Amino acid sequence: MILTPLDWLVIAAYFALNLAIGFFYMRRASGNIGEFFLSGRNVSWWLAGTSMVATTFGADTPLVVTGLIYAQGIAGNWLWWSFLLSGMLTVFFFAPLWRRARVLTDMEFAELRYSGPPATFLRAFRAVYLAFPVNTIIMGWVNLAMAKILALTLGLTTTRQQLTGVFCCLALTLAYNAVSGLWAVLWTDLVQFVLKMSMVILLAYFAVHAVGGMGPLAAHVRAFDATHAVNGHARDTLAFIPSSASPFFLSFLVLLSLNWWASWYPGAEPGGGGYIAQRIFSAKNEKHSLGATLWFNIAHYALRPWPWILTALVALVLLPNPTAAQGGMEGAYVWVMVHYLPPSLRGLMLAGFAAAYMSTVGTHLNLGASYMINDIYKRFLAPDQSASHYVAASRIATILVAVMSASAMGFMLTHGASIATAWKFLLSLGAGAGLVFILRWYWWRINAWSEIAAMTAAATISLTLESKLGLPIVRALHRIDPALALAPLNQDDPHAFAWLMLTTTVLTTAIWLAVTFATQPETEATLQAFYDRVRPAALGWRRFAISSGCPIHRAVVLRDGWESSPQTLDARHHENEARHSVRSTESPSLAPTAHRLDPATTTEARHSVRSTESLSLAPTARPVDPSNDPTLRYNFFHWVLGFTLVYAMLFGVGDLLFDRIAPGCGLLALSGSCLAVLFYSLNRRGWSVWR
């Protein structure tokens, strides 16, 4: 692809803008690691949510989607579509709780929820595990995707040339990230998301135009299906859900029924975690954390996929058998760009790919450094240093993360690794551990050994089943399902991958449950302190809710238009959210007394505590009754509305694109209805889904 001087000027201007944003926030991010890693916990919902979307829109994502469509059709996207159920679970069941925990990283949560040496070991183990191998693998495959893009667009054919090109992009990302931390990541993410979303929409338009429009595209895809049966079964590339006769059907069932709650995966962790949790921590308050995660799930699953899918379908029609020189199945997306995007837009498109790359890499640079500093260096190696010392150490850690990611990319590049295979590898590595991450918030009996056992068992069982050591188990599975090959379970075979996920989940769950009941629960003091601080649903914490002595009152918040109907508040809600800024009495009347608020908590306290002039209490108090707590019922209702509105929007748009007007309009009407009911319910409750 030939670039003009104007194209290079556009690319240079894009890089300069990102660097300018980074240096603009340099001073603000230098105050302490709270500013560097969490932007002072003062981020609005729209900025935090857009940053989440931008992070998941990496340079690798459209390439993987294209590879999935080549292999399995549109329905292959259930590999990641299924995680919407987990994402909406995070919105209503976990985001406000994470915000109340007031930790700097999700690893720090271990010593809040658990106690003693097991909690300390768990925090250190997970920090090392996620900061080094997992984060390095993720950044490695994003670097690999960028190497493929540069090879096809700029003609960088040798490994050395590709490494040099990626290192230049990585160095620019590192520059603004090391200078300004999350402040730079958030604002560059906003710019990058607008740019890359605009460009993939334009690319999809020109790609579809190249084959004559949507009608001819669908006809060409059906002609392709007629000559490309899969294992003797007719192929249906345009189907949103695979048929029961499809070789992908078992994989689809496992993904939809099991994968979303059982598997840990970056950006879609059951219960939240990683950079999703980091953005929740950075939000101004619980209301903003809920809004951020809700916007993220709508944009991530409903707004972004179709431009990628349309371009991938065009690639399938125009390049049915891509060679390695053409980038293979994943690189076919870039091939369409090179051959069918107007020359005047090539510089912008390459800048869009750079934006996709930099948004993901920038987040993981910051996240990996936060684990290194907050959960390893500050916690164990240098616990009593100055704020400036930790900020300087954070910048060094960011550089170290970048070096490790470059090394991982070099390994993947020389070994011909597939990006989709790396995705599935991480999925299987965490299969079965997801339920622990959910229940630790809702069941007091979960302890540190539960998490340790789940993580260890999931990785061990998954790796065993993918090797010859797992053949005895595979033979037993073959007797149940003769269609399963008598070989180590292969991630690239959808049928084998389904059995890999199912078997790993069942065995891992059995192991961590056995370990949980074989070990002692956490101490009463630890559990009570956790409940008092986070206030999860009382149902799984009955005796701690009762012993906390927190009567529930009816209240009406009169200022800011935050709520106009009864709202449940309790004494510890005031105490924890205000961080001792406002004290309430021990009596059931709970008449609050106003004090000067600590500036560090003013924003959060403003929404959670009101003085006597703004808080009207009911005359009588009701004791906590876990069996009648409506929180879980309301949140379950919101969860169903949430995933229904997104799936209906996703498939409604798809139906309209393929000229299925009636079902498309019906699904969009359903989506709009769910959205209206959801917003009505949330507004009625002041966007506060937890008491």
N, C-alpha and C positions, 0 to 999 in steps of 0.2 A: 504494500500500500504506500503510495507516494504522498508525502505531506508537503504542503506549500509553506513558504515563510509565514503566511498568515496563520496556518494551523499551528505552527510552533509558537507563534506569539500568543495564541489563545491558551495553549498548554502552559506556557511560562506564566501568563497572567493568573491562571488558576492556582498554580503552585505558590505564586507570590501572595495571593489573597490568603491562603491557608497559613503561611508563615506570618503574615501581618496580624492575623487573628491570634496566633500563638503568642507573639511578643506583646500584643495589646494587654493580654491577661497575665503576663509574667509576674508583675508585682503583686497582684491579688492572690495568685496561687502560691506565693512564697511565704505566706504567713505561718501556716502549719500544715500538717498532713491531712487535716480535715478539709482545708481549702484545696489542697493538691489532689486528693482522691475523691472528695464528695462535694466540691464546690460550695463549701460552707453550709450544706443542707438548706439551700435557699433557691432551688430550681423549680420553675413553673412546670405544670403537667405537660404542656404542649412541647416544651423543649426536651424534657426528659423522655417523653414518649417517642418523639421523632428521632432522638438519638438511638433509642432501642431499635427502631425500624431501620435506620441507616446502618447500624452495626450488623444486623442480620442480612442486609443487602450487600454482601461482599462480592469481590470479583469472581469468586468461585460459584456463586449461587445460580446465575443464568446458565453457566456451563453445566452444572450438575443437573438442572432441570432439563436441559437439552438431552443429556445422556439418558436420563430416566425415560423421556418420551421416545427416544430411539429404541430403548430396551422394552418398555412396558406400555407405552402410550400415555395419554393424559392421566390415567388412573395411577401411574407410577408415582405421582406426586403425593399420594397418601403417605409415603415415607415421612413427609414433613407436615402435610395437612392434618394428620391425626393429632399432632401436638397442640392444635387449637383447644382441645378439651382440657389439656393441662394448663395452657395459657390462661384460659378463662377461669380456671380454678385458682390460679395465682391472683387474678384481679380481685375476686370477691372473698376468697378464704385466707389469703396470705399477705397480700401487699400491705394492708393496714397493720398487720401484726409485725411484719418486718420493720415497718417504720417506727413502731413503738419500741422495738428492741434497742434502737439507738446504738447499734454497733457500727464499726467502720467497715468491716468486711463480713461476709457470711461465714468465714472460718471462725471469727471471733465468737459467733453464736454458740460454738461448742462449749465454751467455758461459762456461758450464761445459762444454758439449759442443763448442763451436766456439771459434775464436780470431781475433784480429786485427780490423781494421776491419769486415769483413763480419759478424762476430759482434756487434760493437757496434751496427752499423746495424740488424741483424735485431732485436736486443732493443728498440731505440728504436722501430723501425717497428711491430713487433707491439704494443708497449705503447700507442702512440698509436692504432693501428688498433682495438684491442680496447677501450681505455678510452673512446674518444670515439664513433666511428660505431657500432660493434657493440653496445657496452654501452648506448648511448643508444637504439638501435632496440629492443633487448630491453625496456628499462624503459618505452619509449614505448608498446609494445603492451600491457604489463601495466597501465599507466595508462589506456590506451584501454578495456581490458576493465572496469576499475573504473568508468570514466565511464558505460559502458553499463549496468552493474549499478545505479549510483546513479540513472540516468535512469529505469529501469523500476521501481525499488523506492520511491524517494522523489519521483518525478515531476519530476526536474530536467530540464526539456525544452530549455532554451536552452544553447548552448555555454558561455556565461559561468557559468551555474549549475553545469554539470558540471565545468568547470575549477575552480571554487571548492571543490566537494565533494572532488575528487581532491587538490587542494592541501592540504586539511585532513588527509587521511589520510597524504599524503606528509610533511607537516610533523611529525606525530606519530612516523612511522617514522624520520625524520631525527633527531629529538631523542634517542632512545635509541641510535641507531646512531653518531652523532657523539660521544656521551659515552663509550660503552664498547666500540665496535668489535665484533670477532667474539664476545667473551664475551656481549654482549647478544644478538647474532644467534642464537647457538647455543641459549640457554635460552629465548628467546622463540619460536624455531622449534619447540621441543618442545611448549610450551603451544599454539601455533597449530596444529600438526599434529593434536594430540588433538582440539581444538575443531572444526576444519574437517572432519576425517574423520568425526567423530560426526554432524555436521550433514548432510553429503551422504548418509550412510547413511539418516538419518531422512527426508530429502527423497525419496530413492528409494523408501522404504517407502510414504510417503503418496501419491506419484505413481502407483505401481503399483496401490495400493488404489483410486485414483480411477477406474481403467479396469476394475476388477473382478478383478484378480489377474493372475498370469503367463500363465495359459491364454488368457483374453480378450485380453491385450496381444499375444501372438503371433498370434492370429487377426486382430486389427485391423491389425497390421503386414503380414500377408500380403495382406489386402484392399487396403491401400495400394499394395503392390507390383503388384497386378493392374491398377491404373489409372495407374501411373506408370512406364512403360517408359523406359529410358535409351538414346537413340540407336537405337531400334528393337529393343533387347535387353531381355528380361525382367529385372526387378530382383529381387534376393534380399537384402533388408536384413539378415536374420538370419544370413547365411552368415559364418563366421569367415574363410574364404578365398574370394576371388572365383573364379568359374568361368572356364574358358578362353574362353568366349564373351563375357565381361564386358568392357566398354570400359576397365575398371580393371585388367585382368589384366596387361598389359604394365607398368604402373606398379608393380604388386605384385611382379613378377619383378625389376625393377630395384631396388626398395627392399630386397628380401630378399637378393639376390645381390651387390649393388654398394654400395648407399647406406651401409650400416652401417660399412664400412671405408674408403670413398673420400671421404666428405663430412665436413667439419668442422661441428659444430653445438653450440651452448652446452649443457653438461650431458651431452653424448654424444660428446665429442671422441674420435676414435680415438687410443688411447694415453693418454687422460685429459688434463685441462687445466681451466682456468677455476676455477669454484667447487668442482668435484669435486677437483681437485688441491689447492686451498686447504684443504679438509677433510682430505685425506690428509696434508698437511704438518702440520696441527694435531694429528694423532693421537699418542698416547704413543709408539708404536713401530710396527714393520712388522706385527706381529700385529694390532694395533688398526686399522691402516690397511686391512688385508685384511678384517677383520670389518666395518668400517664400509661399505666399498664393496659387500660381499656383501649385507648387510642392506638397503642402499639399492636394489639391483637387484631383490631379492625384493619389497620393499614397493612400489617404484615401478611395476613391471610386473604383479605378480600380485595385490596387495591392493587397489589403488586404483581400477582402471578400471571395475568393474562397477556401482558406484553411479552414476557419471556416465552410463554407457551406458544403464542402465534408465530414468533420468530423460529422457535424450535420446529414447529410443524412445517414451516417453509423450508427449513434446512433438510428435514426428512424427505420432502418431495424433490428438492433440487439436487440433493447430495445423498442418495439412499445408502451408499456404501462408502463412507468417508475413510480415506487412508490416513496413516500416521502423519504423512507430510501435510495433510489438510487439517490436522488437529484431532483426528479420531471423532468419535461421537460427541464428546464434550466440546471439542474445539469447533464443531460445525457451526455453532452460534456465531463465533468470530468470523468464520468463513463467509457467512451471509452478510455480515457487516462490511467486510472488505470488498465484496463483489456488488452489493446492491445499495449501499448507502451513498447518497450524492457526495461527490468530492468536497463540496463546500462545508459539509458537516463532519468530516472525518476528524478534524482537530478537536471539535467539541465532544465527539463520541469517545475519542481516546482519553480526553480529560474526564469524561464520565466514568470510564473504566478505572482510571486512576482514583477517582472519588470513591468508587465502590471498594477498591482495595484499601485506600487510606482510612476510611471510616471503620472498617473491621479491624485492621491492624492497629490503629490508634487506640481503640477500646481495649484490645487485648494487651497492648504494651502497658497501659495504665493499670489494668486489672492484675496482670501478673506481678507488676511492681508493688501493688498494694498488698498482695499476699506475702511477698518477700519481706517487705518492711514492717507492716503491722503485725503479721502473724509469725514471723520467724526472727527477723533482726531485732525489732523493738521488744518483742515478747520474751525472747530467750537470750539474745546476744548482747544487746545494749539497751537495757530497760530505762535508764535514767538520764537521757541526753536531752539537749535543748530542742525546741521546735525547728530551728534553722538547721540543726544537725540532721534531723530526720528528713527534712525537705531535700537537703543535699544528697542524702543517702537514697532517697526516692528517685532522684534524677539518674544516679549511677545504676540503680536497679533497672530502670527503664532501658538504659543502654544495654545492660546484660540480657534482658529479655529479647531485645532486637537481635543480638548476636546469636542467641540460641535458636531463634526462629529462622534465621538465615541458614544456619547449619542444617536444620531439619529440612528446609526446602532443597538444599543441595543433595541431601540423601534421597528425597523423593524423586527429584529430577533425574538422578543417575540410575534409579531403580524402576523408572517408568510407572510410578504409582498412579492410581486412579483417585480422583477427588471423592467420588461417590463411595468407593471402597473405604476410604478413611472415615467418611461419615458413618457408615455402617459398623466399622470397627469400634468407634466410640459408643455407638448405640448398644452393641452387644456387650461391651466392657462394663456397662453400668446396668445391665438388665437385672431386675429384681430388687435393686437398691431403692427405687423410687418410692415405694410404699413407706419405707422408714422415714424418708424426708417429709412425707405428708403427716404421718402419725405422730412424729415427735412434737408437733404443735397441739395435737388433740388427745393424746393419751399419755398420762403421767408415767405409765410403766416402761415406756421406751427409755433406754439408758445408753451411755456412751458405747458400751460393748455391742449394742444392737447395730449401730452405724458401722463400727469397725468390722463386725462380722459380715454385714451386708456388702460393703465395698470389697472386702477381701474375697468373699465367696463368689461374687459376680465376676470379678476379673479372673479368678482361678478357673472357675467352671467354663467360662466362655473360651478362654485360651485352650483349655483341655479339649473341648468339643471341636475346636478348629484344628486340632492336631491328631496324630495317630493314636495318642493316648486315650482319646475319647471314642475309639471305634467300638468298644463293648457297649457303650450307651447307644451309639448309632445303630448297632445291630438290633438292640431291643426296640428302638423306635421304628426300625424297618419292618418289624413284625406287626406293628400297629398300622403303619402306612407303607405299603410296598412300593409306592412311587418315590420314596426317599432313597437316594443313591447310597450304596454301602461304601462311603468314603467320608473323610473328615468334613464336617459341615462347612460349606463354602458360602461366604457372604454374598458373592455375585450370583448365586443361584437363589431366586426368590423362594422356592419351596424349602430349600435347606436353611435359608436365613430365617424363615418363619419358625422352623423347628428349633433352630439355635436360640432364638429369642424366647420361645415358649419353655424349652427345657431349662435354660439358664434362670429364667424367672421363677419357675416352680421350685427348683433346687435351692436357689438363693433364699427365697422366702422361707422355706422350711428350716434352713440353717439359722437365719437371723432370729426367727421366732424361738427356736430351741435355745439359742444363746441368751435371748432376752429373759426367758423364764428360768434359765439355769444360773443366772447371775443376780446379784442384789440390785434392787431399784436405787435410784438416786436418793440422797438424804432428804428428809422432810423439809429442812431449812432451804435447800437448793430449789426444790420443787415449789415451795411456797413463794420464795423470792421471784422465781420465774413467772408464776401465775400473777403475782401482784404487779409485776412490771409490764407484762405483755397482755394480760387479760384475754386469753383465748376463750373459746366456747366453754361454758361451765360443765357441759355434759360429760366430757372426759376428765374433768378435774373436780368432781363433785365435792369431795371433802375439803379441797383447798379453797374452793369458792365459798364454802360455808364457813370454814375457819378463818378466812380473811376478814370476816366481819364487815363486809362492804355491802350495806343495804343499797338497793336500787331505788332511785327516785324518778319521778316524772318531772321533766323540766322543759321550759320553752326558752330558746335562745332568741333574744329580741333584737340583736344588732347584726349588721353586715348582711342581713337577708339570708343567713346561713341555714335557718330552719324555722318554720312557722308552726310546726306540729310537735306533740310531745316527743321528747328525746330522753333516753336513759343515760344517766350519768351517775358516777359513784365517787366516793371520797378518794380512793386511790387513783382514779382517773385524773383528778385534779393534781394530786401529789406527784404522780409520775410524769405527766405531760408538762407540767410547769417546772419540773426539776427543782422543787422546793421553793419556787418563786411565790406560790400561793399556798397557804396552809389552811386546812379545814379542821374543824373540831372533831372530837371523837364521838360526839352524840349523834343520834339518828337525824337530827335536824340539818346537820351539815351546812350551817350558815357560813359561807366563805368570807374570808377577810382579805382585802386587797393589799398587796405589797408591791414594791418596785420590782419589775421583772428584770431578770438577767438578760442582757442584750443578745446573748448566744441562743436564747430560747424564746425570745419575744414572739417571733413569727409563729412558732408552733403553739405557744401558750395562748396566743390570741384566739385561736380556733378551738382550743380545748378547755379553757377556763374562763369564766366570766365573773366579774365583780357583782356585788349585791344589786347594783343598778341594772344589770343586764341579765340576771338569772332569776327566774321565778320558779320556786320549788313547790311541789304538791305538798299538802299538809301532812300526809302520812307516808311512811316508808314501807316498801315490800321487801322482805328478805329474799336472798338469792334462791331461786327454785330451778335447779338445773334441768329438770324434766319439762319445764314450761318456758325455757329460754327460747325466744323466737328467732334468735340470730341465725342459726343454721338453716332454718326453714326459709327465711328470706334470702339468704345467700345462695341456697340451692336454686330457688326460683330465679334469681338474677343470673346464675350460671347457665341455666337452661336457656333463658332469653338471650344471653350473650353468644353462646355458640350457635344457636339457631339463626340469629340475625346475620352472623358472619358466613356460615355455610350457605344460607339462602341467597345472600348477596353474591358470593363467589359463583355459585352455579347458575343464578339468575342472569348474571352478566354473560356467562359462558353460553347459555341458551340463546340469548339475544344475538351474540356474535355469530352463531351458527344458524340464525334465521328461524329459531324455534320461539316464535313471538309469545304465544299463549303461556307455555310453561315458564318462560323467562319473566314475563310481567307478573305472573302469579307468585313466583319466588321473590321477586323484588318487593311486591306488595307485602308478603309475609315478613321479609327483612325489615321493611319500614315500620310495620306494626310492632314487631319485637323491639325495635329501637325506641319507638314512642312509649311503649309500656315500660321499658327499662328506664328511660330518662324520667318518666313520671314517678316511678317508684323511688329512684335515687334522689330526685329533687324533693320528694315528700319526706325523705329521711335525711335531708341535708347532706347527701353524698357521704354519709357516715354509716357504713354497713356493720360496724361493731359498736357494742355498748361501751 
